[in-house]
């Protein structure tokens, strides 16, 4: 398993169960998110806010995030690209 990087801290749990995270680094949409015990929490669905201090919206794998998740540090693992986004040289 690849090493995990610290994503940030959960600032809020929304009414629909999403986790709002203050990010230390800028993740990609779709990156998998874990807690400090290496338990999978969910995936990054949206990035918003100012460029120098972005926020991420994380959709939990379970039905809803719980208020006790507020304040925990979370980590992420970058998705592996499968080559579909590569540019190809085309000659006419």
FITIDREN-569880 format. One line per field, with one value per atom (N, C-alpha, C): x, y, z; residue number from 0; atom name; residue in one letter. Coordinates in steps of 0.1 Angstrom, whole numbers. Example, Ala and Ser with C-alpha at 12.3 -4.5 7.8 and 13.67 -1.06 7.14 Angstrom:
BEGIN
xx: [132; 123; 132; 128; 137; 129];
yy: [-57; -45; -33; -22; -11; 0];
zz: [78; 78; 78; 71; 71; 79];
seq: [0; 0; 0; 1; 1; 1];
atom: [N; CA; C; N; CA; C];
type: [A; A; A; S; S; S];
END
This chain:
BEGIN
xx: [8; 0; 9; 5; 13; 11; 21; 20; 9; 3; -8; -2; -8; -4; -16; -12; -22; -30; -43; -51; -55; -59; -63; -72; -80; -88; -103; -112; -126; -131; -137; -142; -156; -164; -178; -184; -195; -203; -216; -220; -232; -244; -256; -269; -270; -265; -266; -255; -246; -236; -222; -220; -207; -198; -185; -175; -168; -167; -160; -146; -136; -122; -114; -107; -97; -85; -80; -70; -56; -46; -32; -26; -31; -26; -38; -37; -48; -50; -60; -63; -69; -70; -78; -92; -102; -115; -114; -120; -119; -109; -100; -90; -97; -91; -97; -92; -101; -98; -98; -88; -87; -86; -89; -86; -72; -69; -55; -53; -64; -63; -63; -61; -60; -73; -84; -98; -103; -108; -113; -126; -126; -137; -146; -140; -148; -140; -146; -138; -141; -131; -132; -142; -152; -162; -161; -156; -156; -145; -139; -129; -134; -133; -138; -131; -134; -127; -115; -108; -97; -85; -77; -66; -56; -53; -43; -47; -60; -66; -79; -77; -89; -96; -109; -117; -121; -123; -128; -140; -149; -162; -159; -160; -158; -171; -175; -187; -183; -188; -184; -189; -182; -187; -199; -200; -213; -224; -235; -247; -245; -239; -238; -225; -219; -208; -215; -208; -213; -206; -213; -208; -195; -193; -180; -168; -170; -159; -153; -160; -156; -143; -133; -120; -109; -113; -103; -94; -82; -73; -75; -75; -77; -66; -64; -53; -59; -51; -56; -46; -50; -42; -46; -36; -40; -44; -54; -58; -48; -47; -37; -44; -38; -43; -41; -51; -50; -47; -42; -38; -48; -61; -71; -69; -62; -60; -48; -40; -28; -31; -23; -24; -16; -21; -15; -11; 1; 5; -2; -8; -15; -8; -5; 1; -9; -11; -20; -13];
yy: [-12; 0; 12; 22; 34; 42; 51; 59; 69; 72; 82; 95; 106; 119; 126; 135; 142; 151; 150; 159; 171; 169; 180; 176; 185; 183; 185; 176; 178; 190; 200; 212; 211; 204; 203; 191; 186; 175; 182; 181; 188; 180; 185; 179; 166; 166; 154; 144; 147; 137; 139; 149; 151; 157; 154; 160; 172; 183; 195; 195; 195; 194; 206; 212; 222; 215; 218; 210; 216; 208; 212; 212; 202; 201; 200; 201; 201; 187; 180; 166; 167; 156; 154; 149; 152; 147; 132; 124; 110; 103; 111; 105; 99; 87; 80; 86; 87; 93; 83; 84; 75; 82; 76; 81; 77; 81; 78; 63; 56; 41; 34; 41; 35; 29; 33; 29; 38; 33; 41; 48; 61; 70; 72; 76; 80; 85; 93; 99; 114; 121; 136; 138; 146; 148; 162; 172; 186; 193; 203; 212; 226; 234; 248; 257; 270; 279; 286; 294; 301; 292; 296; 288; 285; 295; 293; 285; 283; 275; 268; 258; 251; 242; 240; 230; 219; 207; 196; 190; 186; 179; 164; 157; 142; 135; 126; 118; 105; 102; 90; 78; 67; 54; 49; 52; 48; 58; 56; 64; 79; 82; 95; 97; 108; 112; 115; 112; 115; 127; 134; 146; 143; 131; 128; 128; 128; 129; 143; 153; 167; 168; 174; 176; 165; 154; 144; 147; 143; 144; 133; 136; 126; 126; 115; 113; 109; 110; 106; 98; 90; 83; 87; 91; 96; 84; 87; 77; 74; 62; 59; 61; 69; 72; 59; 56; 44; 47; 59; 63; 69; 70; 76; 91; 97; 112; 116; 106; 109; 116; 125; 131; 122; 121; 113; 122; 119; 126; 121; 129; 125; 132; 124; 130; 129; 140; 139; 134];
zz: [0; 0; 0; -8; -9; 4; 7; 19; 18; 29; 30; 33; 28; 31; 39; 48; 56; 48; 48; 40; 48; 60; 69; 80; 85; 97; 93; 98; 96; 104; 97; 103; 107; 98; 100; 93; 99; 92; 88; 76; 71; 74; 72; 75; 67; 55; 46; 48; 58; 62; 55; 47; 41; 51; 50; 58; 51; 58; 52; 59; 51; 55; 51; 61; 58; 53; 41; 35; 37; 40; 40; 26; 18; 4; -4; -17; -27; -32; -28; -33; -47; -53; -66; -62; -71; -69; -71; -62; -63; -55; -48; -39; -27; -23; -12; 1; 11; 24; 35; 45; 56; 69; 80; 93; 98; 110; 115; 117; 119; 120; 107; 96; 82; 78; 84; 80; 70; 59; 48; 53; 50; 54; 42; 31; 19; 8; -1; -12; -13; -19; -21; -33; -31; -41; -47; -39; -43; -36; -43; -37; -40; -29; -30; -21; -21; -13; -19; -11; -16; -20; -29; -34; -23; -15; -5; 7; 9; 20; 15; 7; 1; 11; 8; 15; 6; 12; 4; 10; 2; 6; 4; 15; 14; 17; 8; 9; 16; 28; 35; 28; 30; 25; 32; 45; 52; 48; 54; 50; 54; 65; 70; 78; 77; 87; 100; 111; 124; 130; 139; 145; 152; 157; 164; 155; 142; 132; 132; 137; 137; 145; 139; 146; 143; 137; 135; 123; 123; 112; 102; 90; 80; 69; 63; 53; 40; 29; 16; 9; -1; -10; -24; -32; -46; -54; -63; -72; -82; -87; -98; -111; -120; -133; -142; -149; -158; -172; -175; -188; -197; -193; -201; -203; -194; -195; -202; -208; -214; -228; -232; -245; -255; -266; -277; -288; -294; -306; -318; -326; -338; -350; -359; -371; -383; -390; -401; -414];
seq: [0; 0; 0; 1; 1; 1; 2; 2; 2; 3; 3; 3; 4; 4; 4; 5; 5; 5; 6; 6; 6; 7; 7; 7; 8; 8; 8; 9; 9; 9; 10; 10; 10; 11; 11; 11; 12; 12; 12; 13; 13; 13; 14; 14; 14; 15; 15; 15; 16; 16; 16; 17; 17; 17; 18; 18; 18; 19; 19; 19; 20; 20; 20; 21; 21; 21; 22; 22; 22; 23; 23; 23; 24; 24; 24; 25; 25; 25; 26; 26; 26; 27; 27; 27; 28; 28; 28; 29; 29; 29; 30; 30; 30; 31; 31; 31; 32; 32; 32; 33; 33; 33; 34; 34; 34; 35; 35; 35; 36; 36; 36; 37; 37; 37; 38; 38; 38; 39; 39; 39; 40; 40; 40; 41; 41; 41; 42; 42; 42; 43; 43; 43; 44; 44; 44; 45; 45; 45; 46; 46; 46; 47; 47; 47; 48; 48; 48; 49; 49; 49; 50; 50; 50; 51; 51; 51; 52; 52; 52; 53; 53; 53; 54; 54; 54; 55; 55; 55; 56; 56; 56; 57; 57; 57; 58; 58; 58; 59; 59; 59; 60; 60; 60; 61; 61; 61; 62; 62; 62; 63; 63; 63; 64; 64; 64; 65; 65; 65; 66; 66; 66; 67; 67; 67; 68; 68; 68; 69; 69; 69; 70; 70; 70; 71; 71; 71; 72; 72; 72; 73; 73; 73; 74; 74; 74; 75; 75; 75; 76; 76; 76; 77; 77; 77; 78; 78; 78; 79; 79; 79; 80; 80; 80; 81; 81; 81; 82; 82; 82; 83; 83; 83; 84; 84; 84; 85; 85; 85; 86; 86; 86; 87; 87; 87; 88; 88; 88; 89; 89; 89; 90; 90; 90; 91; 91; 91];
atom: [N; CA; C; N; CA; C; N; CA; C; N; CA; C; N; CA; C; N; CA; C; N; CA; C; N; CA; C; N; CA; C; N; CA; C; N; CA; C; N; CA; C; N; CA; C; N; CA; C; N; CA; C; N; CA; C; N; CA; C; N; CA; C; N; CA; C; N; CA; C; N; CA; C; N; CA; C; N; CA; C; N; CA; C; N; CA; C; N; CA; C; N; CA; C; N; CA; C; N; CA; C; N; CA; C; N; CA; C; N; CA; C; N; CA; C; N; CA; C; N; CA; C; N; CA; C; N; CA; C; N; CA; C; N; CA; C; N; CA; C; N; CA; C; N; CA; C; N; CA; C; N; CA; C; N; CA; C; N; CA; C; N; CA; C; N; CA; C; N; CA; C; N; CA; C; N; CA; C; N; CA; C; N; CA; C; N; CA; C; N; CA; C; N; CA; C; N; CA; C; N; CA; C; N; CA; C; N; CA; C; N; CA; C; N; CA; C; N; CA; C; N; CA; C; N; CA; C; N; CA; C; N; CA; C; N; CA; C; N; CA; C; N; CA; C; N; CA; C; N; CA; C; N; CA; C; N; CA; C; N; CA; C; N; CA; C; N; CA; C; N; CA; C; N; CA; C; N; CA; C; N; CA; C; N; CA; C; N; CA; C; N; CA; C; N; CA; C; N; CA; C; N; CA; C; N; CA; C; N; CA; C; N; CA; C; N; CA; C; N; CA; C];
type: [X; X; X; X; X; X; X; X; X; X; X; X; X; X; X; X; X; X; X; X; X; X; X; X; X; X; X; X; X; X; X; X; X; X; X; X; X; X; X; X; X; X; X; X; X; X; X; X; X; X; X; X; X; X; X; X; X; X; X; X; X; X; X; X; X; X; X; X; X; X; X; X; X; X; X; X; X; X; X; X; X; X; X; X; X; X; X; X; X; X; X; X; X; X; X; X; X; X; X; X; X; X; X; X; X; X; X; X; X; X; X; X; X; X; X; X; X; X; X; X; X; X; X; X; X; X; X; X; X; X; X; X; X; X; X; X; X; X; X; X; X; X; X; X; X; X; X; X; X; X; X; X; X; X; X; X; X; X; X; X; X; X; X; X; X; X; X; X; X; X; X; X; X; X; X; X; X; X; X; X; X; X; X; X; X; X; X; X; X; X; X; X; X; X; X; X; X; X; X; X; X; X; X; X; X; X; X; X; X; X; X; X; X; X; X; X; X; X; X; X; X; X; X; X; X; X; X; X; X; X; X; X; X; X; X; X; X; X; X; X; X; X; X; X; X; X; X; X; X; X; X; X; X; X; X; X; X; X; X; X; X; X; X; X; X; X; X; X; X; X; X; X; X; X; X; X];
END
